[in-house]
């Protein structure tokens, strides 16, 4: 009998495209990214890995996951195969009005992290959040300063939660056109924004979103990094979650880090008509 390994978090990349282009994005939205993962592929990945790992939180990740035309089917799929995990949708909030606001409550325990990347668009995104808030009357509202998620405001009702995150400063995860910094792995890991966030990317487990996306787009493997594809390397993979390893040298250390202000509209380009 196969035993599930308990892990804190698993990101599931369901969309490669994004409706905004943020300089320094760990999913490389500032490079040419097209499309979403096929639902049939996602179904296959979830069916396979749900028998092996048991995440406390399954994160629907992109790109922008709201671009996936079957986003609610994916929520249903994850809930079926990881019945006790919290589902967390990480979205920039622009497209939340494309789905019936009441539908999100069907997948509890559920969290919605709405990331604000441009200060001048926050009011527009707030309107989309309000549509969801109107579905319930007994919210607990909290102003906070959770540095881990850049969290500034949260709304809670039972096992459903929305929180708004202000993503102001981003550290670019490579230099130039996807060129590694060749940093000391420990130094790079010490300032990492995703130090313990493994991702299920195209059916394989990677240490973090930056590594998965950079290897895919560059088609180069500077550190001979091997993603986890089977039970043979799963225990080793899990033991390295949150631990520096050679591939962390892709990213900069504190001395050469390039920090991008994502509240500045010049660094966040929208791809939606009628939004400046």
C-alpha positions as a Markdown table, in Angstrom:
| # | Residue | x | y | z |
|---|---|---|---|---|
| 1 | Unk | 0.0 | 0.0 | 0.0 |
| 2 | Unk | 1.3 | 3.4 | -1.0 |
| 3 | Unk | 1.5 | 5.9 | 1.9 |
| 4 | Unk | 0.8 | 9.6 | 1.3 |
| 5 | Unk | 3.5 | 12.0 | 2.4 |
| 6 | Unk | 2.2 | 15.0 | 4.2 |
| 7 | Unk | 3.5 | 18.4 | 3.0 |
| 8 | Unk | 2.6 | 21.9 | 3.9 |
| 9 | Unk | 1.8 | 23.3 | 0.4 |
| 10 | Unk | 1.7 | 22.2 | -3.2 |
| 11 | Unk | 1.3 | 24.7 | -6.1 |
| 12 | Unk | -0.6 | 23.5 | -9.1 |
| 13 | Unk | 0.2 | 25.5 | -12.3 |
| 14 | Unk | -3.0 | 25.5 | -14.4 |
| 15 | Unk | -2.4 | 28.5 | -16.6 |
| 16 | Unk | 0.7 | 29.8 | -18.4 |
| 17 | Unk | -0.8 | 33.0 | -19.8 |
| 18 | Unk | -1.5 | 36.0 | -17.7 |
| 19 | Unk | -3.7 | 39.0 | -18.3 |
| 20 | Unk | -1.0 | 41.3 | -16.8 |
| 21 | Unk | 2.7 | 41.4 | -17.5 |
| 22 | Unk | 4.7 | 42.1 | -14.3 |
| 23 | Unk | 8.5 | 42.6 | -14.6 |
| 24 | Unk | 10.2 | 40.1 | -12.5 |
| 25 | Unk | 7.3 | 37.6 | -12.3 |
| 26 | Unk | 8.4 | 34.2 | -10.9 |
| 27 | Unk | 6.2 | 32.6 | -13.6 |
| 28 | Unk | 7.9 | 34.7 | -16.3 |
| 29 | Unk | 4.7 | 36.5 | -17.4 |
| 30 | Unk | 7.0 | 39.2 | -18.8 |
| 31 | Unk | 8.1 | 36.7 | -21.4 |
| 32 | Unk | 5.9 | 35.2 | -24.1 |
| 33 | Unk | 3.5 | 32.8 | -22.3 |
| 34 | Unk | 0.5 | 31.3 | -24.0 |
| 35 | Unk | -2.4 | 29.1 | -23.1 |
| 36 | Unk | -3.5 | 27.0 | -20.1 |
| 37 | Unk | -3.0 | 23.4 | -19.1 |
| 38 | Unk | -5.4 | 21.0 | -20.7 |
| 39 | Unk | -8.1 | 19.9 | -18.2 |
| 40 | Unk | -7.4 | 16.2 | -19.1 |
| 41 | Unk | -3.7 | 16.7 | -18.2 |
| 42 | Unk | -4.5 | 18.3 | -14.9 |
| 43 | Unk | -6.9 | 15.5 | -14.1 |
| 44 | Unk | -4.1 | 13.0 | -14.8 |
| 45 | Unk | -1.6 | 14.9 | -12.7 |
| 46 | Unk | -4.0 | 15.2 | -9.7 |
| 47 | Unk | -5.1 | 11.6 | -9.9 |
| 48 | Unk | -1.4 | 10.4 | -9.8 |
| 49 | Unk | 0.0 | 12.8 | -7.2 |
| 50 | Unk | -2.9 | 12.7 | -4.8 |
| 51 | Unk | -2.1 | 9.1 | -4.0 |
| 52 | Unk | 1.4 | 10.1 | -3.1 |
| 53 | Unk | 1.3 | 13.5 | -1.4 |
| 54 | Unk | -1.2 | 15.1 | 1.0 |
| 55 | Unk | -0.8 | 18.9 | 1.0 |
| 56 | Unk | -2.3 | 21.1 | 3.7 |
| 57 | Unk | -2.9 | 23.6 | 1.0 |
| 58 | Unk | -3.3 | 23.1 | -2.7 |
| 59 | Unk | -2.6 | 26.4 | -4.6 |
| 60 | Unk | -4.2 | 27.0 | -8.0 |
| 61 | Unk | -1.4 | 28.9 | -9.6 |
| 62 | Unk | -0.5 | 30.7 | -12.9 |
| 63 | Unk | 0.0 | 32.8 | -14.9 |
| 64 | Unk | -3.5 | 33.8 | -14.1 |
| 65 | Unk | -5.6 | 30.8 | -13.1 |
| 66 | Unk | -8.9 | 32.7 | -13.8 |
| 67 | Unk | -8.0 | 32.5 | -17.5 |
| 68 | Unk | -8.7 | 28.7 | -17.4 |
| 69 | Unk | -12.1 | 28.2 | -18.9 |
| 70 | Unk | -12.7 | 25.2 | -16.5 |
| 71 | Unk | -11.5 | 26.8 | -13.3 |
| 72 | Unk | -14.5 | 25.6 | -11.3 |
| 73 | Unk | -14.1 | 22.1 | -12.6 |
| 74 | Unk | -10.5 | 22.2 | -11.4 |
| 75 | Unk | -11.7 | 23.2 | -8.0 |
| 76 | Unk | -14.1 | 20.3 | -8.0 |
| 77 | Unk | -11.3 | 17.9 | -9.1 |
| 78 | Unk | -8.9 | 19.1 | -6.4 |
| 79 | Unk | -11.6 | 18.9 | -3.7 |
| 80 | Unk | -12.5 | 15.3 | -4.8 |
| 81 | Unk | -8.9 | 14.0 | -4.7 |
| 82 | Unk | -7.6 | 16.1 | -1.8 |
| 83 | Unk | -10.8 | 16.2 | 0.3 |
| 84 | Unk | -9.2 | 17.8 | 3.4 |
| 85 | Unk | -6.8 | 20.2 | 1.8 |
| 86 | Unk | -7.5 | 23.9 | 1.7 |
| 87 | Unk | -7.8 | 25.1 | -1.8 |
| 88 | Unk | -6.1 | 28.5 | -2.4 |
| 89 | Unk | -6.7 | 30.5 | -5.5 |
| 90 | Unk | -4.0 | 33.0 | -6.2 |
| 91 | Unk | -5.4 | 35.6 | -8.6 |
| 92 | Unk | -4.8 | 39.2 | -9.6 |
| 93 | Unk | -8.5 | 39.8 | -9.3 |
| 94 | Unk | -9.3 | 41.4 | -12.6 |
| 95 | Unk | -11.3 | 38.4 | -13.9 |
| 96 | Unk | -13.2 | 37.4 | -10.8 |
| 97 | Unk | -16.4 | 38.7 | -12.3 |
| 98 | Unk | -16.2 | 36.0 | -15.0 |
| 99 | Unk | -17.5 | 33.4 | -12.6 |
| 100 | Unk | -20.7 | 33.4 | -10.5 |
| 101 | Unk | -19.6 | 34.8 | -7.1 |
| 102 | Unk | -21.6 | 32.3 | -5.1 |
| 103 | Unk | -19.9 | 29.3 | -6.7 |
| 104 | Unk | -16.7 | 29.7 | -4.8 |
| 105 | Unk | -18.3 | 28.6 | -1.5 |
| 106 | Unk | -18.9 | 25.1 | -2.9 |
| 107 | Unk | -15.2 | 24.2 | -2.4 |
| 108 | Unk | -14.5 | 24.9 | 1.2 |
| 109 | Unk | -12.1 | 24.9 | 2.9 |
| 110 | Unk | -11.2 | 27.6 | 0.5 |
| 111 | Unk | -8.9 | 30.7 | 0.4 |
| 112 | Unk | -8.7 | 33.4 | -2.2 |
| 113 | Unk | -5.5 | 35.4 | -2.3 |
| 114 | Unk | -6.2 | 38.5 | -4.4 |
| 115 | Unk | -2.8 | 40.1 | -5.3 |
| 116 | Unk | -2.8 | 43.8 | -6.0 |
| 117 | Unk | 0.0 | 44.6 | -8.4 |
| 118 | Unk | -0.9 | 48.1 | -9.4 |
| 119 | Unk | -2.0 | 50.7 | -6.9 |
| 120 | Unk | -4.1 | 52.6 | -9.5 |
| 121 | Unk | -6.2 | 49.5 | -10.2 |
| 122 | Unk | -7.1 | 48.5 | -6.6 |
| 123 | Unk | -10.5 | 50.1 | -6.7 |
| 124 | Unk | -11.4 | 48.1 | -9.8 |
| 125 | Unk | -10.4 | 44.8 | -8.1 |
| 126 | Unk | -12.1 | 45.8 | -4.9 |
| 127 | Unk | -15.4 | 45.8 | -6.8 |
| 128 | Unk | -14.9 | 42.2 | -7.9 |
| 129 | Unk | -14.1 | 41.2 | -4.3 |
| 130 | Unk | -17.3 | 43.0 | -3.1 |
| 131 | Unk | -19.4 | 40.8 | -5.4 |
| 132 | Unk | -18.2 | 37.7 | -3.5 |
| 133 | Unk | -18.5 | 39.4 | -0.1 |
| 134 | Unk | -22.2 | 40.2 | -0.9 |
| 135 | Unk | -22.9 | 36.5 | -0.9 |
| 136 | Unk | -22.6 | 36.3 | 2.9 |
| 137 | Unk | -23.4 | 38.7 | 5.7 |
| 138 | Unk | -21.4 | 37.4 | 8.7 |
| 139 | Unk | -17.8 | 38.2 | 7.6 |
| 140 | Unk | -15.1 | 38.8 | 10.1 |
| 141 | Unk | -12.9 | 41.6 | 8.8 |
| 142 | Unk | -9.2 | 41.9 | 9.8 |
| 143 | Unk | -6.6 | 44.4 | 8.9 |
| 144 | Unk | -3.2 | 42.8 | 9.1 |
| 145 | Unk | 0.4 | 42.8 | 8.1 |
| 146 | Unk | 1.3 | 39.2 | 7.2 |
| 147 | Unk | 4.7 | 39.6 | 5.6 |
| 148 | Unk | 4.7 | 36.0 | 4.3 |
| 149 | Unk | 1.8 | 36.6 | 2.0 |
| 150 | Unk | 2.1 | 40.4 | 1.9 |
| 151 | Unk | -1.3 | 40.3 | 3.5 |
| 152 | Unk | -3.1 | 43.6 | 4.3 |
| 153 | Unk | -6.8 | 42.8 | 4.7 |
| 154 | Unk | -8.8 | 39.6 | 5.2 |
| 155 | Unk | -12.4 | 38.5 | 5.3 |
| 156 | Unk | -13.4 | 35.3 | 7.0 |
| 157 | Unk | -16.6 | 33.3 | 7.3 |
| 158 | Unk | -16.5 | 29.7 | 8.5 |
| 159 | Unk | -13.9 | 27.8 | 6.5 |
| 160 | Unk | -13.9 | 30.4 | 3.6 |
| 161 | Unk | -11.4 | 33.2 | 3.5 |
| 162 | Unk | -10.5 | 36.0 | 1.1 |
| 163 | Unk | -7.4 | 38.1 | 1.7 |
| 164 | Unk | -5.9 | 41.0 | -0.2 |
| 165 | Unk | -2.2 | 41.1 | -0.7 |
| 166 | Unk | -0.2 | 44.1 | -1.8 |
| 167 | Unk | 2.7 | 42.9 | -4.0 |
| 168 | Unk | 4.9 | 46.0 | -4.1 |
| 169 | Unk | 8.5 | 44.7 | -4.3 |
| 170 | Unk | 9.6 | 41.8 | -6.4 |
| 171 | Unk | 13.1 | 40.3 | -6.7 |
| 172 | Unk | 13.8 | 39.3 | -10.3 |
| 173 | Unk | 14.7 | 35.6 | -10.2 |
| 174 | Unk | 17.4 | 35.8 | -12.9 |
| 175 | Unk | 19.2 | 38.3 | -14.9 |
| 176 | Unk | 18.7 | 39.4 | -18.5 |
| 177 | Unk | 17.0 | 36.8 | -20.8 |
| 178 | Unk | 16.7 | 34.0 | -18.3 |
| 179 | Unk | 20.4 | 33.9 | -17.4 |
| 180 | Unk | 21.3 | 32.5 | -13.9 |
| 181 | Unk | 23.1 | 34.6 | -11.4 |
| 182 | Unk | 25.2 | 31.6 | -10.2 |
| 183 | Unk | 24.8 | 32.8 | -6.6 |
| 184 | Unk | 25.7 | 31.0 | -3.5 |
| 185 | Unk | 22.6 | 28.9 | -3.0 |
| 186 | Unk | 22.3 | 29.6 | 0.7 |
| 187 | Unk | 22.6 | 33.4 | 0.2 |
| 188 | Unk | 20.0 | 33.3 | -2.6 |
| 189 | Unk | 17.6 | 31.1 | -0.6 |
| 190 | Unk | 17.8 | 33.5 | 2.3 |
| 191 | Unk | 16.0 | 36.2 | 0.4 |
| 192 | Unk | 13.8 | 33.9 | -1.6 |
| 193 | Unk | 10.1 | 34.8 | -1.9 |
| 194 | Unk | 9.1 | 31.1 | -2.4 |
| 195 | Unk | 11.6 | 29.2 | -0.2 |
| 196 | Unk | 9.2 | 26.3 | 0.5 |
| 197 | Unk | 6.7 | 26.3 | -2.3 |
| 198 | Unk | 7.0 | 23.1 | -4.4 |
| 199 | Unk | 5.0 | 23.2 | -7.6 |
| 200 | Unk | 3.4 | 20.6 | -9.8 |
| 201 | Unk | 4.3 | 21.8 | -13.3 |
| 202 | Unk | 3.4 | 19.8 | -16.3 |
| 203 | Unk | 3.1 | 16.6 | -14.3 |
| 204 | Unk | 6.4 | 16.9 | -12.5 |
| 205 | Unk | 7.3 | 18.3 | -9.0 |
| 206 | Unk | 9.8 | 21.2 | -8.9 |
| 207 | Unk | 11.3 | 22.9 | -6.0 |
| 208 | Unk | 9.7 | 26.3 | -6.8 |
| 209 | Unk | 7.8 | 28.1 | -9.6 |
| 210 | Unk | 10.9 | 30.1 | -10.6 |
| 211 | Unk | 12.9 | 27.0 | -11.3 |
| 212 | Unk | 10.1 | 25.2 | -13.2 |
| 213 | Unk | 9.3 | 28.1 | -15.4 |
| 214 | Unk | 12.9 | 29.1 | -16.1 |
| 215 | Unk | 13.9 | 25.6 | -17.1 |
| 216 | Unk | 10.9 | 25.3 | -19.4 |
| 217 | Unk | 11.2 | 28.6 | -21.2 |
| 218 | Unk | 15.0 | 28.6 | -21.5 |
| 219 | Unk | 15.3 | 25.0 | -22.4 |
| 220 | Unk | 18.6 | 25.0 | -20.5 |
| 221 | Unk | 19.5 | 23.2 | -17.3 |
| 222 | Unk | 22.5 | 25.0 | -15.8 |
| 223 | Unk | 22.4 | 23.1 | -12.5 |
| 224 | Unk | 21.5 | 19.6 | -13.8 |
| 225 | Unk | 18.3 | 20.0 | -11.8 |
| 226 | Unk | 16.0 | 16.9 | -11.9 |
| 227 | Unk | 12.4 | 17.3 | -11.0 |
| 228 | Unk | 10.6 | 14.6 | -9.2 |
| 229 | Unk | 8.7 | 12.3 | -11.5 |
| 230 | Unk | 8.1 | 9.1 | -9.5 |
| 231 | Unk | 8.1 | 7.6 | -6.0 |
| 232 | Unk | 11.8 | 6.7 | -6.5 |
| 233 | Unk | 12.9 | 10.3 | -5.7 |
| 234 | Unk | 9.9 | 11.6 | -3.8 |
| 235 | Unk | 11.3 | 11.2 | -0.3 |
| 236 | Unk | 14.4 | 13.0 | -1.3 |
| 237 | Unk | 12.4 | 15.7 | -3.0 |
| 238 | Unk | 10.3 | 16.3 | 0.1 |
| 239 | Unk | 13.3 | 16.3 | 2.4 |
| 240 | Unk | 14.7 | 19.2 | 0.3 |
| 241 | Unk | 11.6 | 21.4 | 0.5 |
| 242 | Unk | 12.7 | 24.6 | 2.2 |
| 243 | Unk | 16.4 | 23.7 | 2.0 |
| 244 | Unk | 18.9 | 25.4 | -0.2 |
| 245 | Unk | 20.3 | 23.3 | -3.1 |
| 246 | Unk | 22.4 | 24.1 | -6.2 |
| 247 | Unk | 19.5 | 25.2 | -8.4 |
| 248 | Unk | 18.8 | 28.1 | -5.9 |
| 249 | Unk | 21.9 | 29.7 | -7.4 |
| 250 | Unk | 19.7 | 30.7 | -10.4 |
| 251 | Unk | 18.4 | 33.6 | -8.3 |
| 252 | Unk | 20.4 | 36.6 | -6.9 |
| 253 | Unk | 21.8 | 37.1 | -3.5 |
| 254 | Unk | 21.1 | 40.3 | -1.5 |
| 255 | Unk | 24.0 | 42.2 | -3.0 |
| 256 | Unk | 23.0 | 41.8 | -6.6 |
| 257 | Unk | 19.2 | 41.5 | -6.3 |
| 258 | Unk | 17.2 | 43.7 | -8.7 |
| 259 | Unk | 14.0 | 44.8 | -6.9 |
| 260 | Unk | 11.0 | 45.8 | -9.0 |
| 261 | Unk | 8.2 | 48.0 | -7.6 |
| 262 | Unk | 4.9 | 46.4 | -8.7 |
| 263 | Unk | 2.8 | 49.2 | -7.5 |
| 264 | Unk | 4.3 | 51.4 | -10.3 |
| 265 | Unk | 2.1 | 51.1 | -13.4 |
| 266 | Unk | 5.2 | 51.2 | -15.6 |
| 267 | Unk | 6.3 | 47.8 | -14.3 |
| 268 | Unk | 2.8 | 46.1 | -14.6 |
| 269 | Unk | 1.3 | 46.1 | -18.1 |
| 270 | Unk | -2.3 | 45.1 | -18.4 |
| 271 | Unk | -3.5 | 43.0 | -21.4 |
| 272 | Unk | -7.2 | 43.8 | -20.9 |
| 273 | Unk | -9.0 | 46.3 | -23.2 |
| 274 | Unk | -10.3 | 49.4 | -21.6 |
| 275 | Unk | -7.9 | 49.3 | -18.6 |
| 276 | Unk | -5.1 | 51.7 | -18.8 |
